[in-house]
């Protein structure tokens, strides 16, 4: 999975304490080595190695949140086809 700027991830209950009890984080930059992020509701920001973010994803400590815009685009595309 490619980790891109703007991607949002839900934080699991088990590690919320490590992220100021935020519900989610949003990637602000990814230089291929380090990922910078912001936490929801202005609860802070931080960075971590890309390898560690991938580790958290594999352990299901972080779960990608699908974008509503992407869902709307898929719906519009399906209506045009049908």
N, C-alpha and C positions, 0 to 999 in steps of 0.2 A: 504494500500500500504506500502510495506517495503522500508525504506529509507536506502540505502547501500552506502558504500564507492564507489566513482567514478560516482555516478549518477549526471546527469547534468540537470539543470532547467533553462528555459527561464524566465526572469524577466519582468513583465508587465510594460507598460508605466507609470501607476499610481504610482508605488513605486520605479522606477529606481533611483530617487533622494536619496532614503535611502541606495542605494547600489552603490554609486559613478558613477552613470549613466552607469553601466555595463549592457550588454545584457543578460548575464547568470552567474550562479554560479555552482560550482562543489563541491559536498560533499567530504571532506577529511577524516573525522572520525565521527562516531556515537557511543556513549557509552550508548545509551538507554535513556539518560536524556538530553544531549547537543549534538548539531550537529556543527561541524566545517566545514568551506567552504572556497574556494578561488573564487575570481571574475575573469572573463575573462580578457584577455589583461593586466594582471598584475595590475589591478585596486585596488587590496587589498585583504584582507581576514577577516574573522570574525567568530563568533559563535552565536548561538541562542538556546534557549530551543527547544527540539524536538516538544513539543506541539505547539509552535509558528510557526514552519515550517509547521506542519500539518494544522494549521489555514490558513496560506498563500496559501496552496494548495487548501483547500476547497473554499476559496474566489477567486480562479483562478488568484491570484497575482503571483504565480509561476506555471509553466507548465512543466511537464517532457519532456525532449528532448530524443527521441528514438535514440539509438546508431546505427550508420551505420553498425557496426560489427554484431549486432543482426539481422539487416535486411539481410545482406549478408548470415549469417548462415541459416536463414529461407529460402532464395532463393536456396541455395545449397541443403538443405534438401528436398525441393519440387521437385527439378530436379532429385534427386536420386529416389524418390518415383515414379515419373511419367515416 
